[in-house]
Amino acid sequence: MAGYRRFRAPTTDGGMLADPGWDEQLKLLAENRRSRAASQVRWSGVATAELALSARRQVFAKAAAAAGPAGGFDAETPLVVSGHQPELFHPGVLIKNLALDRLAKRAGGVGVHLVIDSDLCRSASIVAPRGPAERPAHESLVCGAVGVATPYEERRIGDEECLRAFPATVERALAGLIDSPLVAGVWPAVGQAVDGPGHLATVLSAARRALQADWQDRTIELPLSAVCDTDGFRAFAAELLVRCEEVRESYNAALADYRVAHRLRTPAQPLPDLAPPGGGRVETPFLLRSDNGLVFTSRAYTKMVRSCRLGCPCGPRS
């Protein structure tokens, strides 16, 4: 059984937990690059190093298309990648992004923040303190229209008036507790982003980027949905589909190991197992977002893909 380390958040004011430590992280980055260059693994017929180079070019191209050219970077520049859902951020998200930028600069590379817009947006709100300090309470402050859970990639703003008025809503709730809340300073960027595509993820990310820009952060940003629309991800996904039975066995074994280590008795935690093969089909760890259906692949299909590799529609494009 794999060993799982337990971490505890620092209890001191201003404390921060970083694991691995800063110097160890630089060593791991260098080792990762050496390992990738020497790897004999092929993804849909493409060598790991070649696929990585292609994927990096596309990541930079998509980031430039979304937010302007990433000056001074090219496909050989080391990438340090992190990510988070595009929700209203808390200090932990900011610390992670600042650490990402610091590590990337030390490595002579660039940090990439992935906006995890594939996750569901269940509530466009935050929980804020209110009331006198002697009798504190809390309330939910909404910044957008309430609706059914929808992936951030598709979640629209809904109630633009509510969104624009959000700083005033926060200031009223915090009156007597916190003077000049941070939201007032970053929300103008949200107002500018509202005139764009109209997605909630875009406008909420704009607030965080405005704050990070004040700290000379040069991290580039890209939605996960855009990364999934690259040849590199297609080759990765195709390989998982071709090797679906191996993937299923490894996936379920890792879940079983995790449940034992954390004494979980519910089979749905942290995620349900992939179903046993049946009817010539094998369940894969993907979801069809349009109807929340599961993705299956057939043994006949995987046999066909193995025979044609790059000539098949799911392989990397030329």
VOPAGU-2260 file (C-alpha; in pm, 1 decimal, decimal comma):
REM VOPAGU-2260
SITE   aa  ch    i         X         Y         Z
SITE  MET   A    0       0,0       0,0       0,0
SITE  ALA   A    1     125,8     347,4     -87,2
SITE  GLY   A    2     223,6     575,0     198,7
SITE  TYR   A    3      17,2     893,0     231,2
SITE  ARG   A    4     170,1    1178,5     424,3
SITE  ARG   A    5     -56,9    1393,0     635,4
SITE  PHE   A    6     -20,4    1768,3     620,2
SITE  ARG   A    7    -145,7    2031,2     859,9
SITE  ALA   A    8    -197,7    2395,6     774,0
SITE  PRO   A    9      25,3    2630,9     979,9
SITE  THR   A   10    -147,1    2782,7    1281,5
SITE  THR   A   11      82,3    3086,6    1306,3
SITE  ASP   A   12     -11,5    3416,1    1146,9
SITE  GLY   A   13     158,1    3444,9     807,7
SITE  GLY   A   14     270,5    3081,3     816,3
SITE  MET   A   15     303,8    2884,3     492,2
SITE  LEU   A   16     352,0    2516,1     416,5
SITE  ALA   A   17     554,9    2430,6     104,7
SITE  ASP   A   18     628,9    2067,6      26,5
SITE  PRO   A   19     863,5    1984,0    -137,0
SITE  GLY   A   20    1080,9    2272,9     -20,5
SITE  TRP   A   21    1198,5    2540,9    -263,0
SITE  ASP   A   22    1542,1    2394,3    -332,5
SITE  GLU   A   23    1399,7    2044,9    -374,6
SITE  GLN   A   24    1142,9    2174,1    -622,9
SITE  LEU   A   25    1417,4    2304,3    -852,0
SITE  LYS   A   26    1586,4    1963,6    -845,0
SITE  LEU   A   27    1258,1    1792,3    -930,0
SITE  LEU   A   28    1202,2    2026,4   -1224,7
SITE  ALA   A   29    1546,6    1947,8   -1365,3
SITE  GLU   A   30    1494,8    1574,9   -1314,9
SITE  ASN   A   31    1156,9    1588,9   -1484,2
SITE  ARG   A   32    1306,9    1749,2   -1794,5
SITE  ARG   A   33    1585,6    1490,5   -1810,1
SITE  SER   A   34    1339,3    1207,1   -1765,7
SITE  ARG   A   35    1111,5    1336,1   -2039,6
SITE  ALA   A   36    1399,7    1373,3   -2284,8
SITE  ALA   A   37    1512,5    1015,3   -2220,2
SITE  SER   A   38    1166,6     858,6   -2211,2
SITE  GLN   A   39    1094,2     576,1   -2455,9
SITE  VAL   A   40     719,2     598,2   -2392,9
SITE  ARG   A   41     508,6     678,6   -2697,0
SITE  TRP   A   42     162,9     834,5   -2693,4
SITE  SER   A   43     -48,5     735,2   -2991,7
SITE  GLY   A   44     276,9     661,8   -3170,1
SITE  VAL   A   45     447,7     990,3   -3076,1
SITE  ALA   A   46     756,0    1001,8   -2852,4
SITE  THR   A   47     708,6    1174,2   -2515,8
SITE  ALA   A   48     965,0    1449,6   -2585,2
SITE  GLU   A   49     816,6    1524,2   -2927,9
SITE  LEU   A   50     462,5    1529,9   -2794,0
SITE  ALA   A   51     562,6    1755,6   -2504,2
SITE  LEU   A   52     727,2    2003,6   -2741,2
SITE  SER   A   53     417,5    2013,5   -2962,7
SITE  ALA   A   54     189,0    2057,2   -2662,4
SITE  ARG   A   55     399,3    2343,1   -2525,0
SITE  ARG   A   56     389,8    2526,8   -2858,7
SITE  GLN   A   57      11,5    2501,0   -2863,5
SITE  VAL   A   58     -19,8    2611,2   -2501,2
SITE  PHE   A   59     181,8    2926,3   -2572,0
SITE  ALA   A   60     -16,4    2993,1   -2889,2
SITE  LYS   A   61    -349,4    2959,7   -2710,2
SITE  ALA   A   62    -233,6    3172,4   -2418,0
SITE  ALA   A   63    -119,5    3443,4   -2661,8
SITE  ALA   A   64    -454,4    3431,2   -2842,3
SITE  ALA   A   65    -641,1    3469,4   -2511,9
SITE  ALA   A   66    -429,9    3730,6   -2333,4
SITE  GLY   A   67    -164,2    3861,9   -2572,1
SITE  PRO   A   68     185,9    3730,8   -2655,1
SITE  ALA   A   69     388,8    3581,1   -2370,1
SITE  GLY   A   70     700,8    3788,8   -2432,7
SITE  GLY   A   71    1040,1    3621,8   -2405,2
SITE  PHE   A   72     909,0    3266,3   -2397,0
SITE  ASP   A   73     927,1    2989,1   -2651,9
SITE  ALA   A   74     857,4    2617,4   -2671,8
SITE  GLU   A   75    1186,1    2537,8   -2493,2
SITE  THR   A   76    1102,4    2753,9   -2191,0
SITE  PRO   A   77    1041,7    2543,5   -1875,8
SITE  LEU   A   78     677,4    2541,7   -1769,9
SITE  VAL   A   79     563,0    2518,6   -1409,4
SITE  VAL   A   80     192,1    2441,5   -1401,0
SITE  SER   A   81     -73,4    2476,9   -1134,9
SITE  GLY   A   82    -445,2    2549,5   -1140,6
SITE  HIS   A   83    -770,4    2613,6    -960,0
SITE  GLN   A   84   -1138,5    2653,0   -1025,8
SITE  PRO   A   85   -1234,8    3007,0   -1138,6
SITE  GLU   A   86   -1434,3    3078,4    -826,5
SITE  LEU   A   87   -1406,3    3376,4    -595,8
SITE  PHE   A   88   -1057,4    3317,9    -462,6
SITE  HIS   A   89    -929,7    3284,8    -107,5
SITE  PRO   A   90    -575,7    3360,0      20,9
SITE  GLY   A   91    -461,3    3002,9     -40,5
SITE  VAL   A   92    -516,1    3044,0    -415,0
SITE  LEU   A   93    -313,4    3365,2    -420,3
SITE  ILE   A   94     -29,4    3209,0    -223,0
SITE  LYS   A   95     -21,4    2914,0    -461,7
SITE  ASN   A   96      -6,0    3141,9    -765,2
SITE  LEU   A   97     266,4    3358,9    -614,4
SITE  ALA   A   98     463,6    3045,2    -529,7
SITE  LEU   A   99     409,9    2925,3    -886,9
SITE  ASP   A  100     549,1    3250,7   -1027,3
SITE  ARG   A  101     843,4    3251,7    -786,8
SITE  LEU   A  102     941,2    2893,5    -867,7
SITE  ALA   A  103     907,1    2950,1   -1243,0
SITE  LYS   A  104    1131,3    3257,9   -1230,2
SITE  ARG   A  105    1394,3    3071,0   -1028,6
SITE  ALA   A  106    1386,9    2792,5   -1289,2
SITE  GLY   A  107    1424,1    3039,4   -1575,5
SITE  GLY   A  108    1076,1    2950,9   -1697,4
SITE  VAL   A  109     718,4    3067,5   -1679,6
SITE  GLY   A  110     426,8    2969,6   -1461,9
SITE  VAL   A  111     103,1    2850,9   -1621,5
SITE  HIS   A  112    -217,7    2878,2   -1422,6
SITE  LEU   A  113    -485,3    2644,7   -1556,1
SITE  VAL   A  114    -839,6    2767,5   -1501,7
SITE  ILE   A  115   -1024,2    2444,8   -1418,8
SITE  ASP   A  116   -1340,0    2534,2   -1606,0
SITE  SER   A  117   -1443,2    2169,7   -1639,1
SITE  ASP   A  118   -1555,7    2166,5   -1274,1
SITE  LEU   A  119   -1913,9    2244,8   -1180,9
SITE  CYS   A  120   -2010,9    2591,4   -1063,3
SITE  ARG   A  121   -2259,1    2509,5    -789,0
SITE  SER   A  122   -2291,3    2854,4    -636,1
SITE  ALA   A  123   -2176,1    3202,3    -743,2
SITE  SER   A  124   -2134,7    3327,6    -387,8
SITE  ILE   A  125   -1906,0    3360,0     -87,9
SITE  VAL   A  126   -1963,2    3321,0     284,5
SITE  ALA   A  127   -1874,9    3645,8     462,5
SITE  PRO   A  128   -1869,6    3751,6     829,4
SITE  ARG   A  129   -2117,1    4011,6     950,3
SITE  GLY   A  130   -2249,4    4169,6    1266,5
SITE  PRO   A  131   -2063,1    4321,1    1561,5
SITE  ALA   A  132   -1732,2    4166,9    1657,2
SITE  GLU   A  133   -1881,6    4066,7    1993,2
SITE  ARG   A  134   -2150,9    3858,4    1822,6
SITE  PRO   A  135   -2013,2    3757,3    1483,5
SITE  ALA   A  136   -2225,5    3566,5    1235,7
SITE  HIS   A  137   -2200,3    3484,4     866,3
SITE  GLU   A  138   -2409,1    3509,0     552,8
SITE  SER   A  139   -2393,7    3405,3     189,5
SITE  LEU   A  140   -2326,3    3690,1     -52,6
SITE  VAL   A  141   -2429,4    3621,0    -412,0
SITE  CYS   A  142   -2243,1    3773,3    -706,4
SITE  GLY   A  143   -2440,6    3619,3    -991,3
SITE  ALA   A  144   -2763,5    3450,4   -1087,9
SITE  VAL   A  145   -2856,8    3138,3    -893,3
SITE  GLY   A  146   -2905,6    2837,2   -1118,9
SITE  VAL   A  147   -2844,7    2468,1   -1161,9
SITE  ALA   A  148   -2490,1    2336,1   -1129,0
SITE  THR   A  149   -2316,9    2398,8   -1462,2
SITE  PRO   A  150   -1952,7    2359,5   -1572,9
SITE  TYR   A  151   -1768,8    2690,6   -1545,3
SITE  GLU   A  152   -1692,9    2666,5   -1916,1
SITE  GLU   A  153   -2064,5    2713,8   -1988,0
SITE  ARG   A  154   -2176,6    2920,0   -1687,7
SITE  ARG   A  155   -2301,6    3261,0   -1796,2
SITE  ILE   A  156   -2304,5    3570,9   -1575,6
SITE  GLY   A  157   -2682,6    3572,5   -1560,9
SITE  ASP   A  158   -2742,4    3872,1   -1336,4
SITE  GLU   A  159   -2504,0    4147,1   -1449,7
SITE  GLU   A  160   -2652,5    4405,6   -1212,6
SITE  CYS   A  161   -2591,6    4178,6    -912,7
SITE  LEU   A  162   -2234,3    4117,3   -1028,9
SITE  ARG   A  163   -2150,8    4486,7   -1068,3
SITE  ALA   A  164   -2301,3    4567,2    -726,4
SITE  PHE   A  165   -2105,4    4293,7    -548,3
SITE  PRO   A  166   -1838,9    4523,5    -388,5
SITE  ALA   A  167   -2112,4    4734,5    -227,7
SITE  THR   A  168   -2281,9    4415,0    -105,1
SITE  VAL   A  169   -1957,7    4300,5      56,8
SITE  GLU   A  170   -1884,8    4639,0     212,7
SITE  ARG   A  171   -2228,9    4649,4     375,0
SITE  ALA   A  172   -2185,1    4300,2     518,6
SITE  LEU   A  173   -1837,7    4378,2     657,0
SITE  ALA   A  174   -1923,5    4718,8     797,5
SITE  GLY   A  175   -1772,5    4749,9    1143,1
SITE  LEU   A  176   -1552,3    4443,9    1093,5
SITE  ILE   A  177   -1323,1    4517,2     798,4
SITE  ASP   A  178   -1250,8    4855,3     646,2
SITE  SER   A  179   -1179,3    4885,9     271,0
SITE  PRO   A  180   -1220,1    4519,8     170,0
SITE  LEU   A  181    -996,2    4401,7    -112,4
SITE  VAL   A  182   -1287,5    4341,1    -349,2
SITE  ALA   A  183   -1335,9    4714,8    -409,3
SITE  GLY   A  184    -988,5    4748,0    -560,8
SITE  VAL   A  185   -1004,1    4453,8    -799,5
SITE  TRP   A  186   -1367,6    4470,1    -911,7
SITE  PRO   A  187   -1313,0    4735,2   -1183,7
SITE  ALA   A  188   -1135,6    4460,1   -1379,9
SITE  VAL   A  189   -1452,8    4252,4   -1348,7
SITE  GLY   A  190   -1658,0    4538,8   -1489,7
SITE  GLN   A  191   -1430,7    4552,0   -1795,1
SITE  ALA   A  192   -1447,8    4174,3   -1844,8
SITE  VAL   A  193   -1829,6    4177,7   -1832,3
SITE  ASP   A  194   -1824,6    4333,2   -2179,2
SITE  GLY   A  195   -1645,7    4022,6   -2314,3
SITE  PRO   A  196   -1779,8    3671,6   -2376,6
SITE  GLY   A  197   -2011,1    3686,0   -2075,9
SITE  HIS   A  198   -1881,6    3379,4   -1891,2
SITE  LEU   A  199   -1861,9    3389,6   -1512,6
SITE  ALA   A  200   -1521,5    3216,7   -1514,2
SITE  THR   A  201   -1375,8    3493,8   -1729,0
SITE  VAL   A  202   -1489,3    3780,7   -1509,8
SITE  LEU   A  203   -1394,0    3617,7   -1178,4
SITE  SER   A  204   -1049,4    3530,4   -1313,2
SITE  ALA   A  205   -1008,2    3894,1   -1421,0
SITE  ALA   A  206   -1033,6    4006,1   -1057,5
SITE  ARG   A  207    -758,6    3771,1    -946,9
SITE  ARG   A  208    -533,3    3863,3   -1239,5
SITE  ALA   A  209    -573,3    4233,1   -1158,5
SITE  LEU   A  210    -450,2    4169,9    -806,2
SITE  GLN   A  211    -158,5    3952,2    -915,0
SITE  ALA   A  212     -50,6    4211,0   -1171,9
SITE  ASP   A  213       9,4    4456,1    -887,7
SITE  TRP   A  214     266,9    4209,9    -754,3
SITE  GLN   A  215     462,3    4182,4   -1083,8
SITE  ASP   A  216     332,0    3832,5   -1140,9
SITE  ARG   A  217     401,1    3717,8   -1498,4
SITE  THR   A  218     210,5    3388,4   -1484,6
SITE  ILE   A  219      21,0    3313,5   -1804,1
SITE  GLU   A  220    -327,5    3172,7   -1783,4
SITE  LEU   A  221    -528,6    2925,9   -1987,3
SITE  PRO   A  222    -860,2    2744,7   -1938,4
SITE  LEU   A  223    -830,8    2368,5   -1908,0
SITE  SER   A  224   -1092,1    2337,6   -2183,4
SITE  ALA   A  225    -845,9    2507,6   -2420,4
SITE  VAL   A  226    -565,6    2269,7   -2322,4
SITE  CYS   A  227    -795,7    1974,6   -2391,3
SITE  ASP   A  228    -839,8    2111,0   -2743,4
SITE  THR   A  229    -477,1    2043,3   -2835,9
SITE  ASP   A  230    -312,7    1760,7   -3023,4
SITE  GLY   A  231    -113,6    1671,0   -2713,5
SITE  PHE   A  232    -425,3    1606,0   -2508,4
SITE  ARG   A  233    -587,3    1415,7   -2795,2
SITE  ALA   A  234    -288,2    1183,1   -2812,6
SITE  PHE   A  235    -295,3    1138,8   -2434,4
SITE  ALA   A  236    -669,3    1062,9   -2433,9
SITE  ALA   A  237    -638,8     828,5   -2730,8
SITE  GLU   A  238    -367,9     628,9   -2551,5
SITE  LEU   A  239    -590,0     591,4   -2244,3
SITE  LEU   A  240    -875,6     470,6   -2463,8
SITE  VAL   A  241    -655,0     222,7   -2646,9
SITE  ARG   A  242    -520,6      85,7   -2317,1
SITE  CYS   A  243    -858,7     112,4   -2144,9
SITE  GLU   A  244    -843,3    -222,3   -1965,7
SITE  GLU   A  245    -499,6    -150,9   -1818,7
SITE  VAL   A  246    -618,6     197,2   -1719,9
SITE  ARG   A  247    -927,9      56,2   -1550,7
SITE  GLU   A  248    -724,3    -192,2   -1345,0
SITE  SER   A  249    -469,1      67,1   -1235,1
SITE  TYR   A  250    -737,2     328,6   -1164,7
SITE  ASN   A  251    -944,1      97,8    -944,3
SITE  ALA   A  252    -636,8     -38,7    -765,1
SITE  ALA   A  253    -526,1     315,0    -676,3
SITE  LEU   A  254    -874,7     396,7    -542,8
SITE  ALA   A  255    -880,5      80,8    -331,8
SITE  ASP   A  256    -539,1     165,7    -189,6
SITE  TYR   A  257    -653,3     518,3    -104,0
SITE  ARG   A  258    -969,3     394,9      69,9
SITE  VAL   A  259    -773,2     157,0     289,5
SITE  ALA   A  260    -516,2     422,4     382,5
SITE  HIS   A  261    -786,2     675,6     473,3
SITE  ARG   A  262   -1032,3     425,9     620,5
SITE  LEU   A  263   -1306,4     507,4     375,0
SITE  ARG   A  264   -1591,2     257,6     362,5
SITE  THR   A  265   -1807,5     423,5      98,9
SITE  PRO   A  266   -1729,5     292,5    -252,7
SITE  ALA   A  267   -1816,5     629,6    -405,0
SITE  GLN   A  268   -1533,1     804,7    -217,9
SITE  PRO   A  269   -1316,3     970,4    -329,0
SITE  LEU   A  270   -1450,7     857,3    -667,8
SITE  PRO   A  271   -1646,3     550,1    -779,7
SITE  ASP   A  272   -1465,2     258,9    -941,7
SITE  LEU   A  273   -1474,0     217,4   -1316,8
SITE  ALA   A  274   -1735,3     -46,1   -1393,9
SITE  PRO   A  275   -1638,0    -403,5   -1492,0
SITE  PRO   A  276   -1627,0    -470,6   -1868,1
SITE  GLY   A  277   -1953,2    -583,4   -2019,3
SITE  GLY   A  278   -2096,0    -627,3   -2364,7
SITE  GLY   A  279   -1755,2    -573,0   -2521,8
SITE  ARG   A  280   -1730,3    -226,1   -2362,8
SITE  VAL   A  281   -1491,4     -85,9   -2101,7
SITE  GLU   A  282   -1565,1     224,4   -1893,9
SITE  THR   A  283   -1302,8     498,7   -1907,8
SITE  PRO   A  284   -1227,6     789,8   -1669,8
SITE  PHE   A  285   -1398,3    1047,7   -1891,6
SITE  LEU   A  286   -1740,5    1212,0   -1888,7
SITE  LEU   A  287   -1952,3    1335,5   -2175,7
SITE  ARG   A  288   -2041,0    1676,4   -2039,2
SITE  SER   A  289   -2340,6    1735,5   -2266,6
SITE  ASP   A  290   -2552,3    1472,4   -2093,9
SITE  ASN   A  291   -2322,0    1376,8   -1806,1
SITE  GLY   A  292   -2292,9    1032,6   -1962,4
SITE  LEU   A  293   -2000,1     799,7   -1915,2
SITE  VAL   A  294   -1751,5     737,0   -2194,3
SITE  PHE   A  295   -1703,1     375,3   -2292,7
SITE  THR   A  296   -1470,4     229,8   -2551,5
SITE  SER   A  297   -1511,2    -105,2   -2722,1
SITE  ARG   A  298   -1245,0    -369,2   -2769,6
SITE  ALA   A  299   -1313,5    -359,5   -3143,8
SITE  TYR   A  300   -1246,0      14,7   -3149,1
SITE  THR   A  301    -921,1     -13,0   -2954,1
SITE  LYS   A  302    -805,4    -287,2   -3190,4
SITE  MET   A  303    -874,6     -58,1   -3485,6
SITE  VAL   A  304    -689,2     233,8   -3325,7
SITE  ARG   A  305    -387,8      16,1   -3247,1
SITE  SER   A  306    -367,7     -82,7   -3611,5
SITE  CYS   A  307    -374,4     271,0   -3751,9
SITE  ARG   A  308    -238,6     495,0   -3473,6
SITE  LEU   A  309    -170,5     837,4   -3627,0
SITE  GLY   A  310    -402,8     767,1   -3916,7
SITE  CYS   A  311    -708,0     752,2   -3692,0
SITE  PRO   A  312    -927,2    1055,0   -3616,6
SITE  CYS   A  313    -834,9    1055,8   -3247,0
SITE  GLY   A  314    -462,0    1067,3   -3310,1
SITE  PRO   A  315    -256,1    1387,6   -3328,8
SITE  ARG   A  316    -327,8    1600,8   -3630,9
SITE  SER   A  317     -54,2    1673,7   -3878,3
